[in-house]
Amino acid sequence: MTGPFVVITSKAHLPRMHAHRILLENEYDNWCIVVDNALQRVHLIENTEIPRNKIIMADTPEGLGQDGIAWVRGCIERNIVAPGQWYVSLDDNVRGWTRLPDPFYQQDRIDFDLDDPPADITWRQAFEQPATFQQVIDGWQELITKCELHSTEAGGFATETNFFFRGIKWQKLGYVRAQNAVWKNTGRPFYYGKGMMLEDFARTVEVVANRGQVCINRFMKPQKQFFEAGGIGTFEQRRPNLVYCCDRLLEQYPGLLRRNKGQDYSLTFVPKSPEGVMRWREKYGIV
């Protein structure tokens, strides 16, 4: 199988690693896995079926803590992905994908009051249908094409578990999560400074501020366990840096973001459309 270049990030914690197996089982060759250091690389060589030439060391500096993943993502764009190239980011604990079945997937929206779900299943079950790997590859390429059409540099997939909030296929303002996303390497940073561990959200905000929108396909969703062991910590361990990152972004982009109700650790966009972003840009003299 062929498709976009895929980069898996990993700390070589074997119990959580699933994504590479999906690629190997489907004979997908255009990928690599990036680890922090030589010890992790040797661990994967000795204990997994991953080919040596697929395992790349980032040489992550010690002492970065939760900022380490942001530094690695920056390293990927500095040293692995060519300037101007599109690539797919994939967390090592992604276990699969769900996808709304055809012909519904081809629609721009689902009206849950008027549209009948596929035969013999509910809408909830329809949104939980497993995707074939070929459909995933097609989804990656479709997302890249959509981003290029709208002159943006970041695209993602659904994160909501409640299907009712996923009736519109294409979301233009939202959080592009690097767990599975497409990015164009344009030289923007991923490591925005100490404590900025929401590196993919910070990149999302920068892309929106400069390009007006992102593209998020809400009809397809990666499947993974959040805050799984072997990552960068539990929610409570991450929370101080999440709050700090939100504070910094609110200062850096006044009027573009606000906190989600009752959550000091997450933000959402104030404008509701690319046109609203343009008005924000005009107000703050960005255009």
TORGU-210505 format. One record per residue: residue number from 1; residue in three letters; x, y, z of N, C-alpha, C in turn. Coordinates in steps of 0.2 Angstrom, whole numbers. Example, Ala and Ser with C-alpha at 12.3 -4.5 7.8 and 13.67 -1.06 7.14 Angstrom:
<sites>
> num; residuo; nc1; nc2; nc3; cac1; cac2; cac3; cc1; cc2; cc3
> 1; ALA; 66; -28; 39; 62; -22; 39; 66; -16; 39
> 2; SER; 64; -11; 35; 68; -5; 36; 64; 0; 39
</sites>
This chain:
<sites>
> num; residuo; nc1; nc2; nc3; cac1; cac2; cac3; cc1; cc2; cc3
> 1; MET; 4; -6; 0; 0; 0; 0; 4; 6; 0
> 2; THR; 2; 11; -4; 6; 18; -4; 1; 23; -1
> 3; GLY; 5; 29; 1; 1; 34; 3; 6; 39; 6
> 4; PRO; 3; 44; 10; 8; 49; 13; 13; 47; 18
> 5; PHE; 18; 50; 19; 23; 48; 24; 20; 49; 31
> 6; VAL; 21; 44; 34; 18; 43; 41; 24; 43; 46
> 7; VAL; 23; 47; 51; 28; 48; 57; 25; 46; 63
> 8; ILE; 27; 40; 66; 25; 38; 73; 30; 41; 78
> 9; THR; 27; 44; 84; 31; 46; 89; 30; 41; 95
> 10; SER; 36; 39; 98; 36; 34; 103; 41; 34; 108
> 11; LYS; 40; 32; 114; 45; 31; 120; 47; 24; 121
> 12; ALA; 45; 20; 116; 47; 13; 116; 44; 9; 122
> 13; HIS; 38; 11; 124; 34; 7; 129; 30; 2; 126
> 14; LEU; 32; -4; 126; 29; -9; 122; 22; -10; 123
> 15; PRO; 20; -10; 129; 13; -12; 130; 8; -7; 127
> 16; ARG; 10; -1; 125; 5; 4; 122; 6; 4; 115
> 17; MET; 11; 1; 112; 12; 1; 105; 8; -3; 100
> 18; HIS; 4; 0; 96; -1; -3; 92; 0; -1; 84
> 19; ALA; 1; 6; 84; 1; 9; 77; 5; 6; 72
> 20; HIS; 12; 4; 74; 16; 1; 69; 14; -6; 67
> 21; ARG; 11; -9; 71; 8; -16; 69; 3; -15; 63
> 22; ILE; -1; -10; 63; -6; -9; 58; -2; -8; 52
> 23; LEU; 3; -4; 52; 6; -2; 46; 10; -8; 43
> 24; LEU; 13; -12; 47; 17; -18; 45; 12; -23; 42
> 25; GLU; 6; -24; 46; 1; -29; 44; -2; -28; 37
> 26; ASN; -2; -21; 35; -5; -19; 29; 0; -18; 24
> 27; GLU; 7; -19; 25; 12; -19; 21; 13; -11; 18
> 28; TYR; 12; -7; 23; 13; 0; 21; 20; 2; 23
> 29; ASP; 23; 5; 17; 30; 5; 18; 33; 12; 19
> 30; ASN; 29; 17; 18; 31; 24; 18; 30; 27; 26
> 31; TRP; 34; 25; 30; 34; 27; 37; 40; 27; 41
> 32; CYS; 40; 30; 47; 46; 29; 51; 43; 30; 58
> 33; ILE; 47; 27; 63; 45; 28; 70; 51; 32; 74
> 34; VAL; 49; 37; 77; 54; 42; 80; 54; 41; 88
> 35; VAL; 60; 39; 91; 61; 38; 98; 66; 43; 101
> 36; ASP; 66; 44; 107; 71; 49; 110; 78; 48; 110
> 37; ASN; 80; 41; 111; 87; 40; 111; 89; 33; 109
> 38; ALA; 96; 32; 110; 99; 25; 107; 96; 19; 111
> 39; LEU; 95; 20; 118; 92; 15; 122; 85; 13; 120
> 40; GLN; 81; 18; 118; 74; 16; 116; 75; 13; 109
> 41; ARG; 79; 15; 105; 80; 12; 98; 82; 5; 98
> 42; VAL; 87; 3; 103; 89; -4; 104; 84; -8; 107
> 43; HIS; 80; -5; 111; 74; -9; 114; 69; -11; 109
> 44; LEU; 68; -7; 104; 63; -8; 99; 66; -14; 94
> 45; ILE; 73; -13; 92; 76; -18; 88; 76; -25; 91
> 46; GLU; 77; -25; 97; 78; -32; 101; 71; -35; 102
> 47; ASN; 66; -31; 103; 59; -33; 105; 53; -32; 101
> 48; THR; 54; -30; 95; 49; -29; 90; 51; -31; 83
> 49; GLU; 46; -31; 79; 47; -33; 72; 49; -27; 68
> 50; ILE; 49; -21; 71; 50; -15; 67; 57; -15; 63
> 51; PRO; 58; -14; 57; 64; -14; 53; 69; -9; 56
> 52; ARG; 75; -10; 56; 80; -5; 59; 80; 1; 56
> 53; ASN; 79; 1; 49; 79; 7; 45; 73; 12; 46
> 54; LYS; 68; 9; 50; 62; 13; 51; 62; 17; 58
> 55; ILE; 67; 15; 62; 68; 18; 69; 73; 23; 69
> 56; ILE; 71; 29; 70; 75; 35; 70; 75; 38; 77
> 57; MET; 82; 40; 79; 83; 44; 85; 82; 51; 85
> 58; ALA; 78; 54; 89; 78; 62; 89; 84; 65; 93
> 59; ASP; 87; 60; 98; 92; 63; 102; 89; 69; 106
> 60; THR; 84; 67; 110; 80; 72; 114; 84; 74; 120
> 61; PRO; 85; 81; 121; 89; 83; 127; 86; 80; 133
> 62; GLU; 90; 79; 138; 87; 76; 144; 85; 82; 148
> 63; GLY; 80; 81; 153; 77; 86; 157; 71; 90; 154
> 64; LEU; 69; 88; 148; 63; 92; 145; 57; 90; 148
> 65; GLY; 56; 84; 152; 50; 82; 155; 44; 82; 149
> 66; GLN; 39; 85; 151; 33; 84; 147; 34; 89; 140
> 67; ASP; 39; 93; 140; 40; 97; 134; 44; 92; 129
> 68; GLY; 46; 86; 131; 50; 82; 126; 46; 81; 120
> 69; ILE; 40; 79; 120; 36; 78; 114; 36; 84; 109
> 70; ALA; 35; 90; 112; 35; 96; 107; 42; 96; 104
> 71; TRP; 47; 95; 108; 54; 95; 105; 55; 90; 99
> 72; VAL; 52; 84; 101; 53; 79; 96; 49; 81; 89
> 73; ARG; 43; 83; 90; 39; 85; 84; 43; 91; 80
> 74; GLY; 46; 95; 84; 50; 100; 80; 56; 97; 76
> 75; CYS; 59; 92; 80; 65; 88; 77; 63; 85; 70
> 76; ILE; 57; 82; 70; 54; 78; 64; 54; 83; 58
> 77; GLU; 52; 89; 60; 51; 94; 54; 58; 97; 52
> 78; ARG; 62; 97; 57; 69; 100; 55; 73; 95; 52
> 79; ASN; 73; 88; 53; 78; 84; 51; 75; 78; 47
> 80; ILE; 68; 77; 47; 66; 70; 44; 61; 72; 38
> 81; VAL; 57; 77; 39; 52; 79; 34; 55; 85; 30
> 82; ALA; 55; 84; 23; 57; 89; 19; 53; 96; 20
> 83; PRO; 56; 102; 19; 52; 108; 19; 47; 108; 13
> 84; GLY; 41; 110; 15; 36; 110; 10; 32; 103; 9
> 85; GLN; 34; 98; 13; 31; 91; 12; 25; 90; 17
> 86; TRP; 20; 87; 15; 15; 85; 19; 17; 78; 22
> 87; TYR; 15; 77; 29; 16; 71; 32; 10; 70; 37
> 88; VAL; 10; 63; 39; 5; 61; 44; 8; 60; 51
> 89; SER; 6; 63; 56; 8; 61; 63; 3; 56; 66
> 90; LEU; 6; 51; 69; 2; 46; 72; 5; 44; 79
> 91; ASP; 1; 44; 84; 3; 42; 91; 4; 34; 90
> 92; ASP; 9; 32; 94; 10; 24; 94; 5; 20; 97
> 93; ASN; 0; 23; 101; -5; 19; 104; -12; 19; 100
> 94; VAL; -12; 22; 94; -18; 22; 90; -19; 14; 88
> 95; ARG; -25; 12; 89; -27; 5; 88; -31; 4; 82
> 96; GLY; -33; 9; 79; -38; 8; 73; -42; 15; 72
> 97; TRP; -46; 14; 68; -50; 20; 66; -58; 18; 65
> 98; THR; -62; 23; 66; -69; 22; 64; -71; 27; 59
> 99; ARG; -76; 25; 55; -77; 29; 49; -85; 28; 47
> 100; LEU; -88; 34; 46; -95; 33; 44; -96; 30; 37
> 101; PRO; -100; 25; 37; -100; 21; 31; -103; 25; 25
> 102; ASP; -101; 22; 19; -104; 25; 13; -111; 23; 12
> 103; PRO; -115; 27; 9; -114; 34; 5; -114; 40; 10
> 104; PHE; -115; 39; 16; -115; 44; 21; -109; 48; 22
> 105; TYR; -103; 44; 22; -97; 47; 22; -96; 53; 17
> 106; GLN; -99; 52; 11; -98; 56; 5; -102; 63; 6
> 107; GLN; -106; 63; 11; -111; 69; 12; -107; 74; 16
> 108; ASP; -109; 80; 15; -106; 86; 19; -109; 86; 26
> 109; ARG; -115; 84; 27; -118; 84; 34; -123; 78; 35
> 110; ILE; -125; 76; 41; -130; 72; 42; -135; 75; 46
> 111; ASP; -142; 75; 44; -147; 78; 48; -150; 72; 52
> 112; PHE; -149; 72; 58; -151; 66; 62; -159; 66; 63
> 113; ASP; -162; 71; 62; -170; 72; 62; -173; 69; 55
> 114; LEU; -169; 70; 50; -172; 69; 43; -169; 62; 40
> 115; ASP; -163; 62; 41; -159; 56; 37; -160; 50; 41
> 116; ASP; -161; 44; 38; -162; 38; 41; -155; 35; 41
> 117; PRO; -153; 31; 47; -146; 28; 47; -146; 22; 42
> 118; PRO; -140; 19; 41; -139; 13; 37; -144; 8; 40
> 119; ALA; -146; 3; 36; -150; -2; 38; -148; -6; 44
> 120; ASP; -153; -7; 48; -152; -12; 54; -147; -9; 59
> 121; ILE; -145; -3; 59; -140; 0; 64; -142; 7; 66
> 122; THR; -140; 9; 72; -142; 16; 74; -137; 21; 71
> 123; TRP; -138; 27; 72; -133; 32; 70; -127; 31; 74
> 124; ARG; -128; 30; 81; -122; 29; 85; -117; 23; 83
> 125; GLN; -121; 18; 81; -117; 12; 78; -114; 14; 71
> 126; ALA; -117; 18; 67; -114; 20; 61; -108; 24; 62
> 127; PHE; -107; 28; 67; -101; 32; 68; -96; 28; 71
> 128; GLU; -98; 22; 73; -93; 17; 77; -90; 12; 72
> 129; GLN; -92; 12; 66; -90; 7; 61; -83; 7; 60
> 130; PRO; -79; 1; 60; -72; 1; 59; -70; 3; 52
> 131; ALA; -65; 7; 51; -63; 8; 44; -58; 3; 42
> 132; THR; -58; 2; 36; -52; -2; 33; -46; 2; 33
> 133; PHE; -40; -1; 32; -34; 3; 32; -34; 7; 25
> 134; GLN; -37; 4; 20; -37; 8; 14; -41; 14; 14
> 135; GLN; -46; 14; 18; -51; 20; 19; -47; 25; 23
> 136; VAL; -43; 22; 28; -39; 27; 32; -34; 31; 28
> 137; ILE; -30; 27; 23; -25; 30; 19; -29; 35; 14
> 138; ASP; -35; 33; 12; -39; 38; 8; -41; 44; 12
> 139; GLY; -42; 43; 18; -44; 49; 22; -38; 53; 24
> 140; TRP; -32; 51; 24; -26; 55; 25; -26; 59; 19
> 141; GLN; -26; 56; 13; -25; 60; 7; -31; 65; 6
> 142; GLU; -37; 63; 7; -42; 67; 6; -41; 74; 11
> 143; LEU; -39; 73; 17; -38; 78; 21; -32; 83; 19
> 144; ILE; -27; 80; 16; -22; 84; 13; -24; 88; 8
> 145; THR; -28; 85; 3; -31; 89; -2; -36; 94; 0
> 146; LYS; -40; 93; 5; -44; 98; 8; -40; 104; 11
> 147; CYS; -35; 102; 14; -31; 108; 17; -28; 112; 11
> 148; GLU; -25; 109; 6; -23; 113; 1; -28; 117; -3
> 149; LEU; -34; 114; -3; -39; 118; -6; -41; 125; -3
> 150; HIS; -40; 124; 4; -42; 130; 8; -35; 134; 11
> 151; SER; -30; 132; 8; -23; 136; 9; -22; 136; 16
> 152; THR; -22; 130; 19; -20; 129; 26; -15; 124; 27
> 153; GLU; -12; 123; 33; -7; 119; 34; -8; 113; 39
> 154; ALA; -14; 112; 42; -15; 107; 47; -22; 105; 46
> 155; GLY; -22; 98; 47; -29; 95; 47; -29; 89; 51
> 156; GLY; -35; 88; 54; -36; 82; 59; -42; 78; 58
> 157; PHE; -43; 74; 63; -49; 70; 63; -53; 71; 70
> 158; ALA; -59; 68; 70; -64; 69; 76; -60; 66; 82
> 159; THR; -62; 70; 88; -60; 67; 94; -66; 66; 99
> 160; GLU; -72; 69; 97; -78; 68; 101; -81; 60; 101
> 161; THR; -83; 58; 107; -86; 52; 107; -93; 52; 106
> 162; ASN; -96; 58; 107; -104; 58; 106; -105; 60; 98
> 163; PHE; -108; 55; 95; -109; 56; 87; -113; 62; 86
> 164; PHE; -118; 64; 91; -123; 69; 89; -119; 76; 88
> 165; PHE; -113; 77; 90; -109; 83; 89; -105; 82; 82
> 166; ARG; -106; 77; 78; -102; 76; 72; -106; 76; 66
> 167; GLY; -112; 79; 66; -116; 79; 60; -113; 83; 54
> 168; ILE; -109; 87; 55; -106; 91; 49; -99; 88; 48
> 169; LYS; -97; 86; 42; -91; 83; 41; -85; 87; 42
> 170; TRP; -85; 93; 39; -79; 97; 39; -79; 103; 44
> 171; GLN; -75; 103; 49; -75; 108; 54; -69; 112; 52
> 172; LYS; -70; 119; 52; -64; 124; 50; -61; 127; 56
> 173; LEU; -64; 127; 61; -60; 130; 67; -61; 124; 73
> 174; GLY; -55; 122; 75; -55; 117; 80; -48; 115; 82
> 175; TYR; -47; 110; 86; -41; 107; 89; -38; 102; 84
> 176; VAL; -33; 103; 81; -30; 97; 77; -25; 94; 81
> 177; ARG; -27; 88; 83; -23; 84; 88; -18; 79; 84
> 178; ALA; -12; 80; 86; -7; 76; 83; -7; 69; 83
> 179; GLN; -12; 66; 88; -12; 59; 88; -13; 56; 81
> 180; ASN; -17; 59; 77; -17; 57; 70; -19; 64; 66
> 181; ALA; -15; 67; 62; -16; 73; 59; -12; 73; 53
> 182; VAL; -13; 78; 49; -8; 79; 43; -6; 87; 44
> 183; TRP; 1; 87; 42; 4; 94; 43; 8; 95; 37
> 184; LYS; 9; 101; 35; 13; 104; 30; 19; 107; 33
> 185; ASN; 25; 105; 32; 31; 107; 35; 33; 114; 32
> 186; THR; 31; 119; 35; 32; 126; 33; 37; 130; 37
> 187; GLY; 40; 127; 42; 45; 130; 46; 42; 133; 53
> 188; ARG; 35; 132; 54; 33; 134; 60; 35; 130; 66
> 189; PRO; 36; 133; 72; 39; 128; 77; 33; 123; 80
> 190; PHE; 36; 118; 83; 31; 114; 87; 33; 115; 95
> 191; TYR; 40; 117; 96; 42; 118; 103; 41; 126; 104
> 192; TYR; 36; 128; 108; 35; 135; 109; 38; 137; 115
> 193; GLY; 42; 133; 119; 45; 136; 125; 43; 131; 131
> 194; LYS; 46; 132; 136; 45; 128; 142; 38; 128; 145
> 195; GLY; 35; 122; 146; 29; 122; 149; 23; 122; 143
> 196; MET; 25; 123; 137; 20; 123; 132; 19; 116; 129
> 197; MET; 16; 112; 133; 16; 105; 131; 9; 104; 127
> 198; LEU; 5; 109; 126; 0; 108; 121; 2; 110; 114
> 199; GLU; 7; 107; 112; 11; 109; 106; 7; 108; 100
> 200; ASP; 2; 103; 100; -2; 103; 93; -7; 108; 94
> 201; PHE; -10; 110; 99; -15; 115; 100; -12; 122; 98
> 202; ALA; -6; 123; 101; -2; 129; 100; -1; 130; 92
> 203; ARG; 1; 125; 89; 2; 125; 82; -4; 126; 78
> 204; THR; -10; 123; 80; -16; 124; 77; -18; 131; 78
> 205; VAL; -17; 135; 84; -19; 142; 84; -15; 146; 80
> 206; GLU; -8; 144; 79; -4; 148; 75; -6; 148; 68
> 207; VAL; -8; 142; 65; -10; 141; 59; -17; 145; 57
> 208; VAL; -22; 144; 62; -28; 148; 61; -27; 155; 61
> 209; ALA; -22; 158; 65; -21; 165; 66; -18; 167; 59
> 210; ASN; -14; 163; 56; -10; 165; 50; -14; 163; 43
> 211; ARG; -17; 158; 44; -20; 155; 37; -28; 155; 37
> 212; GLY; -31; 157; 43; -38; 158; 44; -42; 152; 46
> 213; GLN; -40; 146; 45; -43; 140; 47; -39; 134; 47
> 214; VAL; -41; 128; 49; -39; 122; 48; -44; 117; 45
> 215; CYS; -43; 111; 44; -48; 106; 42; -48; 100; 46
> 216; ILE; -54; 99; 49; -55; 93; 53; -61; 89; 50
> 217; ASN; -59; 82; 49; -64; 77; 46; -67; 74; 52
> 218; ARG; -74; 76; 53; -77; 73; 59; -81; 66; 58
> 219; PHE; -80; 64; 52; -83; 58; 50; -78; 52; 51
> 220; MET; -72; 53; 52; -67; 48; 54; -64; 49; 60
> 221; LYS; -62; 44; 64; -59; 45; 71; -54; 40; 73
> 222; PRO; -48; 42; 75; -44; 37; 77; -46; 34; 84
> 223; GLN; -44; 28; 86; -46; 25; 92; -40; 24; 96
> 224; LYS; -40; 27; 102; -34; 26; 107; -36; 28; 114
> 225; GLN; -32; 26; 118; -33; 27; 125; -30; 33; 127
> 226; PHE; -33; 38; 130; -30; 44; 132; -26; 43; 139
> 227; PHE; -21; 47; 140; -16; 47; 146; -14; 39; 147
> 228; GLU; -13; 35; 142; -11; 29; 143; -4; 28; 146
> 229; ALA; -2; 24; 150; 5; 23; 153; 10; 22; 147
> 230; GLY; 16; 25; 148; 21; 25; 143; 21; 32; 139
> 231; GLY; 16; 36; 140; 16; 43; 137; 20; 48; 141
> 232; ILE; 17; 54; 142; 20; 59; 145; 16; 61; 152
> 233; GLY; 12; 56; 154; 9; 57; 161; 1; 57; 161
> 234; THR; -1; 56; 167; -8; 56; 168; -11; 64; 167
> 235; PHE; -18; 64; 167; -21; 71; 166; -18; 75; 172
> 236; GLU; -18; 73; 178; -17; 77; 184; -9; 79; 184
> 237; GLN; -5; 75; 181; 2; 76; 180; 3; 82; 175
> 238; ARG; -1; 82; 170; -1; 86; 164; -4; 93; 166
> 239; ARG; -9; 93; 170; -13; 99; 171; -9; 105; 172
> 240; PRO; -4; 106; 177; -1; 112; 178; 2; 115; 171
> 241; ASN; 5; 111; 167; 7; 114; 161; 2; 115; 156
> 242; LEU; -4; 112; 156; -10; 113; 152; -12; 120; 153
> 243; VAL; -13; 122; 160; -16; 128; 162; -11; 134; 160
> 244; TYR; -4; 132; 161; 1; 137; 159; 1; 139; 152
> 245; CYS; 0; 133; 148; 0; 134; 140; -6; 138; 138
> 246; CYS; -12; 137; 141; -18; 141; 140; -17; 148; 142
> 247; ASP; -14; 149; 147; -13; 156; 149; -9; 160; 144
> 248; ARG; -3; 157; 142; 1; 160; 137; -2; 161; 131
> 249; LEU; -6; 156; 128; -10; 157; 122; -15; 163; 122
> 250; LEU; -18; 164; 128; -23; 169; 129; -20; 176; 129
> 251; GLU; -14; 176; 131; -10; 182; 131; -7; 184; 124
> 252; GLN; -5; 179; 120; -2; 179; 114; -7; 181; 109
> 253; TYR; -14; 178; 109; -19; 179; 104; -25; 182; 107
> 254; PRO; -25; 188; 110; -31; 191; 113; -37; 192; 108
> 255; GLY; -42; 189; 111; -48; 190; 107; -50; 184; 102
> 256; LEU; -45; 180; 101; -45; 174; 97; -48; 168; 101
> 257; LEU; -46; 167; 107; -47; 161; 111; -51; 163; 117
> 258; ARG; -54; 158; 120; -57; 159; 127; -57; 152; 130
> 259; ARG; -58; 152; 137; -57; 145; 140; -64; 142; 139
> 260; ASN; -64; 135; 139; -70; 131; 139; -73; 132; 146
> 261; LYS; -80; 132; 146; -83; 133; 152; -81; 128; 157
> 262; GLY; -79; 131; 163; -77; 126; 169; -71; 123; 168
> 263; GLN; -67; 124; 163; -60; 121; 161; -55; 126; 161
> 264; ASP; -50; 126; 166; -45; 131; 165; -39; 128; 161
> 265; TYR; -40; 122; 159; -34; 118; 155; -36; 117; 148
> 266; SER; -41; 120; 145; -43; 120; 138; -46; 126; 135
> 267; LEU; -45; 127; 129; -47; 133; 126; -51; 131; 119
> 268; THR; -55; 136; 117; -59; 136; 111; -58; 142; 107
> 269; PHE; -60; 142; 101; -60; 148; 97; -66; 153; 98
> 270; VAL; -65; 159; 98; -70; 164; 99; -74; 165; 92
> 271; PRO; -70; 166; 87; -73; 167; 80; -77; 160; 78
> 272; LYS; -82; 160; 75; -85; 154; 73; -84; 152; 66
> 273; SER; -81; 156; 62; -80; 155; 55; -73; 158; 53
> 274; PRO; -70; 156; 47; -64; 159; 44; -66; 166; 43
> 275; GLU; -72; 168; 41; -73; 176; 41; -72; 179; 47
> 276; GLY; -74; 176; 53; -73; 179; 59; -66; 180; 61
> 277; VAL; -62; 175; 59; -55; 175; 60; -52; 181; 56
> 278; MET; -54; 182; 50; -52; 188; 46; -54; 194; 49
> 279; ARG; -60; 195; 52; -61; 201; 56; -57; 202; 62
> 280; TRP; -55; 196; 65; -50; 197; 71; -44; 199; 69
> 281; ARG; -41; 196; 63; -35; 198; 60; -35; 206; 58
> 282; GLU; -40; 208; 56; -41; 215; 54; -40; 220; 60
> 283; LYS; -44; 217; 65; -44; 221; 72; -38; 222; 75
> 284; TYR; -34; 217; 74; -27; 217; 78; -21; 218; 73
> 285; GLY; -23; 220; 67; -18; 223; 62; -14; 217; 60
> 286; ILE; -16; 211; 59; -12; 206; 56; -12; 206; 49
> 287; VAL; -18; 209; 46; -18; 209; 39; -19; 217; 37
</sites>
